[in-house]
Amino acid sequence: MTRGPRRATVKDVAALAGVSPKTVSNVMNETVFVRPDTRERVLAAVEELGFVPNLSARSLRNGRTGVIALALPDLATAFSADVVHRVVQVAHERGMVVQIEETAAEPKREYDLVSRAREHQIDGVILNPIRLKDSIIVHDDQLPPVVLIGEVEQHKVDRVLIDSRQAGYEVTKHLLERGARRIVAMGGETGATDATATSIQRLEGYHRALAEHGIEADPQLEVYVEEWSMVGGAEAAAELLARDTGFDAIVAFTDSIAFGALHVLDEHGISVPGDVLMTGFDDVEHARFMNPSLTTIALDRHAFAEAAVDLLLTRIADRTSPPRVVAIPHELVVRGSTTR
């Protein structure tokens, strides 16, 4: 019987790199500091030999699976797709595999993932709940390693966020400085019973900017959007037009909402930015290729993914340290949709 080529081992890598097998293990597991020149020799040997670490053996030694989970509310959005892409990329760089789950329609899927982590089927979970009351975070005092991403505010587990209140304030202030006075908040509504943490915070920023300019918030200019998508944005724009109230700008709470609204406004002969100014959130790839290109809030999503994965890996290694919060900076990117 003909055998295939022999699989390279840790000893083979060590011999080629001129180091001990223990040093190779330290480089692959990133457990202790290894001098940069030594690390480079080991990685070069790994690449030359096509060495693949035995994750099963590693799991038996340290009690870990090498698998983490990422749960997002809606995997269909452009923002979620980019977050998934970047988290998987960062996790693979750290030697981890990612399991993906969607939770908006079924928040209890969070519970399933946390149960798997508790049963050591996965090592930890990155969660993005849309409401704290729906999340396992408030219902479980014996959590495995968990990191929250997004606007849900809590102090039990590590968290990565952007300041949505400040971002909502900045985009509204930008429109006010461009002369707008009848500004629509598309995505949030004061007193909405099922409002998400994100919509609440962005609406608070919107209100603060209006108040600073002496403008009283008008309920007719607040449009709740249940599905934060292009379809949801189109439906919200149609509802806004049906109210027959004057407006000269729209703060859309995501870029996808803005895209859907832009389509409906165009169908009704309303020009952006000629008649109405518009802003979004997230700076997804389509934002700069729309006509007009979309003014929006941007953040470094790779830094966001790195912070989430690294916080989780740190928590997996040490479950006793106090919860940490990492805030990722954002910026207002001004484009054609607010430039007359």
Secondary structure in CASP SS format (residue, H / E / C, confidence):
PFRMAT SS
TARGET T0000
AUTHOR 0000-0000-0000
METHOD secondary structure of the structure
MODEL  1
M C 1.00
T C 1.00
R C 1.00
G C 1.00
P C 1.00
R C 1.00
R C 1.00
A C 1.00
T C 1.00
V H 1.00
K H 1.00
D H 1.00
V H 1.00
A H 1.00
A H 1.00
L H 1.00
A H 1.00
G C 1.00
V C 1.00
S C 1.00
P H 1.00
K H 1.00
T H 1.00
V H 1.00
S H 1.00
N H 1.00
V H 1.00
M H 1.00
N H 1.00
E C 1.00
T C 1.00
V C 1.00
F C 1.00
V C 1.00
R C 1.00
P H 1.00
D H 1.00
T H 1.00
R H 1.00
E H 1.00
R H 1.00
V H 1.00
L H 1.00
A H 1.00
A H 1.00
V H 1.00
E H 1.00
E H 1.00
L H 1.00
G C 1.00
F C 1.00
V C 1.00
P C 1.00
N C 1.00
L H 1.00
S H 1.00
A H 1.00
R H 1.00
S H 1.00
L H 1.00
R H 1.00
N H 1.00
G C 1.00
R C 1.00
T C 1.00
G C 1.00
V E 1.00
I E 1.00
A E 1.00
L E 1.00
A E 1.00
L E 1.00
P C 1.00
D C 1.00
L C 1.00
A C 1.00
T C 1.00
A H 1.00
F H 1.00
S H 1.00
A H 1.00
D H 1.00
V H 1.00
V H 1.00
H H 1.00
R H 1.00
V H 1.00
V H 1.00
Q H 1.00
V H 1.00
A H 1.00
H H 1.00
E H 1.00
R C 1.00
G C 1.00
M C 1.00
V E 1.00
V E 1.00
Q E 1.00
I E 1.00
E E 1.00
E E 1.00
T C 1.00
A C 1.00
A C 1.00
E C 1.00
P C 1.00
K C 1.00
R H 1.00
E H 1.00
Y H 1.00
D H 1.00
L H 1.00
V H 1.00
S H 1.00
R H 1.00
A H 1.00
R H 1.00
E C 1.00
H C 1.00
Q C 1.00
I C 1.00
D C 1.00
G E 1.00
V E 1.00
I E 1.00
L E 1.00
N C 1.00
P C 1.00
I C 1.00
R C 1.00
L H 1.00
K H 1.00
D H 1.00
S C 1.00
I H 1.00
I H 1.00
V H 1.00
H C 1.00
D C 1.00
D C 1.00
Q C 1.00
L C 1.00
P C 1.00
P C 1.00
V E 1.00
V E 1.00
L E 1.00
I E 1.00
G C 1.00
E C 1.00
V C 1.00
E C 1.00
Q C 1.00
H C 1.00
K C 1.00
V C 1.00
D E 1.00
R E 1.00
V E 1.00
L E 1.00
I C 1.00
D C 1.00
S H 1.00
R H 1.00
Q H 1.00
A H 1.00
G H 1.00
Y H 1.00
E H 1.00
V H 1.00
T H 1.00
K H 1.00
H H 1.00
L H 1.00
L H 1.00
E H 1.00
R C 1.00
G C 1.00
A C 1.00
R C 1.00
R C 1.00
I E 1.00
V E 1.00
A E 1.00
M E 1.00
G C 1.00
G C 1.00
E C 1.00
T C 1.00
G C 1.00
A C 1.00
T C 1.00
D C 1.00
A C 1.00
T C 1.00
A H 1.00
T H 1.00
S H 1.00
I H 1.00
Q H 1.00
R H 1.00
L H 1.00
E H 1.00
G H 1.00
Y H 1.00
H H 1.00
R H 1.00
A H 1.00
L H 1.00
A H 1.00
E H 1.00
H C 1.00
G C 1.00
I C 1.00
E C 1.00
A C 1.00
D C 1.00
P H 1.00
Q H 1.00
L H 1.00
E E 1.00
V E 1.00
Y C 1.00
V C 1.00
E C 1.00
E C 1.00
W C 1.00
S C 1.00
M H 1.00
V H 1.00
G H 1.00
G H 1.00
A H 1.00
E H 1.00
A H 1.00
A H 1.00
A H 1.00
E H 1.00
L H 1.00
L H 1.00
A H 1.00
R H 1.00
D C 1.00
T C 1.00
G C 1.00
F C 1.00
D C 1.00
A E 1.00
I E 1.00
V E 1.00
A E 1.00
F C 1.00
T C 1.00
D H 1.00
S H 1.00
I H 1.00
A H 1.00
F H 1.00
G H 1.00
A H 1.00
L H 1.00
H H 1.00
V H 1.00
L H 1.00
D H 1.00
E H 1.00
H C 1.00
G C 1.00
I C 1.00
S C 1.00
V C 1.00
P C 1.00
G C 1.00
D C 1.00
V C 1.00
L E 1.00
M E 1.00
T E 1.00
G E 1.00
F E 1.00
D C 1.00
D C 1.00
V C 1.00
E H 1.00
H H 1.00
A H 1.00
R H 1.00
F C 1.00
M C 1.00
N C 1.00
P C 1.00
S C 1.00
L C 1.00
T E 1.00
T E 1.00
I E 1.00
A E 1.00
L E 1.00
D C 1.00
R H 1.00
H H 1.00
A H 1.00
F H 1.00
A H 1.00
E H 1.00
A H 1.00
A H 1.00
V H 1.00
D H 1.00
L H 1.00
L H 1.00
L H 1.00
T H 1.00
R H 1.00
I H 1.00
A H 1.00
D C 1.00
R C 1.00
T C 1.00
S C 1.00
P C 1.00
P C 1.00
R C 1.00
V E 1.00
V E 1.00
A E 1.00
I C 1.00
P C 1.00
H E 1.00
E E 1.00
L E 1.00
V E 1.00
V C 1.00
R C 1.00
G H 1.00
S H 1.00
T H 1.00
T C 1.00
R C 1.00
END
